[in-house]
């Protein structure tokens, strides 16, 4: 009786049943992580496995070379992705597409922003100013003169949530991402750390 063979048969049966019932698990990657990055990481992984199997100076040098190449590829692709985002935001600003410009700016890393009551007030003020410029003034029915739109009118007309609500939602999403990490990772440790008493 071969236990390894039996285990392999059971494992294949479980994997086959899981693939037919729930399908392939779709992993969400960073949006900048593309096929070029995937190839670089695969080459690094193969080189590392070769170094682990054959611990020689040649395989070590090969692994170090692949690791450096992979790191530079990942940095280049990430930098290219974010420069495209910033270029899009700049184009939106110069062409007067204020709504798209504002959306890109507020989504760029806002879950890590430290906000106080004052900065939240400033963000809301900026947002209201932008929406008022987009929506233009309205004629007041009682006086017959033009007046600026109220905040409640802006929210009703555009059907949007305030920017502070968006930032809080992004923070909650980021918190869930950190909570799903392994317990020994530094971000999870920092999140759950409690100061010691004196």
RARA-V999879 format. One record per residue. RES is the residue in one small letter. PHI is phi in radians with two decimals (* if undefined). PSI is psi as a letter, one per 30 degrees, with the letter a starting at -180 (999 if undefined). Layout:
res->(RES & RES)
phi->(PHI & PHI)
psi->(PSI & PSI)
This chain:
res->(x & x & x & x & x & x & x & x & x & x & x & x & x & x & x & x & x & x & x & x & x & x & x & x & x & x & x & x & x & x & x & x & x & x & x & x & x & x & x & x & x & x & x & x & x & x & x & x & x & x & x & x & x & x & x & x & x & x & x & x & x & x & x & x & x & x & x & x & x & x & x & x & x & x & x & x & x & x & x & x & x & x & x & x & x & x & x & x & x & x & x & x & x & x & x & x & x & x & x & x & x & x & x & x & x & x & x & x & x & x & x & x & x & x & x & x & x & x & x & x & x & x & x & x & x & x & x & x & x & x & x & x & x & x & x & x & x & x & x & x & x & x & x & x & x & x & x & x & x & x & x & x & x & x & x & x & x & x & x & x & x & x & x & x & x & x & x & x & x & x & x & x & x & x & x & x & x & x & x & x & x & x & x & x & x & x & x & x & x & x & x & x & x & x & x & x & x & x)
phi->(* & -1.81 & -1.21 & -1.09 & -1.15 & -1.10 & -1.11 & -1.10 & -1.15 & -1.12 & -1.08 & -1.11 & -1.15 & -1.14 & -1.09 & -1.16 & -1.14 & -1.16 & -1.17 & -1.36 & -1.50 & -1.93 & 1.39 & -1.37 & -1.31 & -1.64 & -1.53 & -1.56 & -1.81 & -1.07 & -1.19 & -1.44 & -1.39 & -2.00 & -1.14 & -1.09 & -1.13 & -1.08 & -1.13 & -1.10 & -1.17 & -1.11 & -1.09 & -1.12 & -1.13 & -1.12 & -1.14 & -1.16 & -1.08 & -1.13 & -1.17 & -1.18 & -1.20 & -2.06 & -1.43 & -2.09 & -1.15 & -1.17 & -1.22 & -1.14 & -1.09 & -1.11 & -1.13 & -1.09 & -1.09 & -1.17 & -1.13 & -1.13 & -1.12 & -1.14 & -1.08 & -1.18 & -1.14 & -1.10 & -1.11 & -1.12 & -1.19 & -1.15 & -1.10 & -1.11 & -1.09 & -1.24 & -1.19 & -1.13 & -1.08 & -1.16 & -1.12 & -1.10 & -1.11 & -1.14 & -1.11 & -1.06 & -1.16 & -1.22 & -1.64 & 1.38 & -1.55 & -1.15 & -1.10 & -1.14 & -1.03 & -1.14 & -1.11 & -1.13 & -1.12 & -1.32 & -1.53 & -1.39 & 1.22 & -1.24 & -1.22 & -1.80 & -1.21 & -1.61 & -2.09 & -1.91 & -1.04 & -1.16 & -1.17 & -1.10 & -1.10 & -1.11 & -1.10 & -1.11 & -1.10 & -1.07 & -1.06 & -1.10 & -1.09 & -1.15 & -1.15 & -1.14 & -1.17 & -1.20 & -1.49 & 1.12 & -1.20 & -2.18 & -1.45 & -1.28 & -1.25 & -1.38 & -1.69 & 1.39 & -1.83 & -1.39 & -2.47 & -1.33 & -1.31 & -1.35 & -1.03 & -1.08 & -1.13 & -1.09 & -1.13 & -1.19 & -1.24 & -1.56 & 0.93 & -2.17 & -1.61 & -1.07 & -1.08 & -1.16 & -1.15 & -1.07 & -1.12 & -1.12 & -1.11 & -1.13 & -1.14 & -1.12 & -1.10 & -1.14 & -1.08 & -1.11 & -1.09 & -1.21 & -1.16 & -1.50 & -1.29 & -1.15 & -1.19 & -1.65 & -1.33 & -1.10 & -1.18 & -1.22 & -1.11 & -1.15 & -1.20 & -1.65 & -1.20 & -2.13 & -1.15 & -1.43 & -1.26 & -1.31)
psi->(k & j & e & e & e & e & e & e & e & e & e & e & e & e & e & e & e & e & e & e & e & f & a & k & k & j & k & k & l & k & f & f & j & a & e & e & e & e & e & e & e & e & e & e & e & e & e & e & e & e & e & e & e & j & i & l & e & e & e & e & e & e & e & e & e & e & e & e & e & e & e & e & e & e & e & e & e & e & e & e & e & e & e & e & e & e & e & e & e & e & e & e & e & f & g & g & i & e & e & e & e & e & e & e & e & f & f & i & g & f & f & g & k & k & k & l & e & e & e & e & e & e & e & e & e & e & e & e & e & e & e & e & e & e & f & l & l & l & k & k & e & e & f & g & l & k & l & l & k & l & e & e & e & e & e & e & e & f & h & l & l & l & e & e & e & e & e & e & e & e & e & e & e & e & e & e & e & e & f & f & l & l & f & g & k & e & e & e & e & e & e & g & k & k & k & l & l & 999)
